[in-house]
């Protein structure tokens, strides 16, 4: 079974921590992870969250605008890893 999750990738570690806090305040279970090598850009850290929370996470980003966002992605790590921009 493939486990697909959402990722928000940033250029700045400070923004990763800010957005992680904003997601938690918004009721989204999130965790900071090493950015998957398939993205290959940014500060090396990203935020992982459940795909069901993607729209809410994007809304929180728009409201808080922590800056330095590279993008939101759908990531499927099982088998041959796939990453798709959202």
C-alpha positions, 0 to 999 in steps of 0.5 A, spaced: 500 500 500 502 506 498 502 512 503 501 519 499 502 525 503 503 532 502 509 536 503 510 544 503 518 545 501 521 552 503 528 556 501 529 558 509 529 553 515 526 559 519 520 559 514 519 552 515 519 552 523 514 558 522 509 554 517 510 548 522 507 552 528 502 555 523 499 549 521 499 546 528 495 552 531 490 551 525 489 544 527 493 540 522 498 534 524 505 536 521 512 534 522 518 537 519 522 532 515 528 532 510 526 535 503 525 529 499 531 528 494 526 528 488 525 536 490 532 537 490 531 545 492 531 549 498 534 549 505 533 541 506 527 541 510 520 541 509 513 540 512 509 533 511 502 533 513 496 528 511 493 529 504 486 530 506 489 537 509 492 539 503 487 545 502 487 547 509 494 547 509 494 552 503 489 556 506 493 557 512 499 559 508 495 564 504 493 567 511 500 567 514 504 568 508 511 566 511 514 567 505 520 563 501 515 557 499 518 553 493 511 549 493 506 544 495 507 537 493 503 530 493 509 525 495 508 517 494 514 514 497 513 507 496 516 503 490 518 508 485 518 515 489 513 520 485 512 527 487 507 532 484 506 539 484 500 541 487 
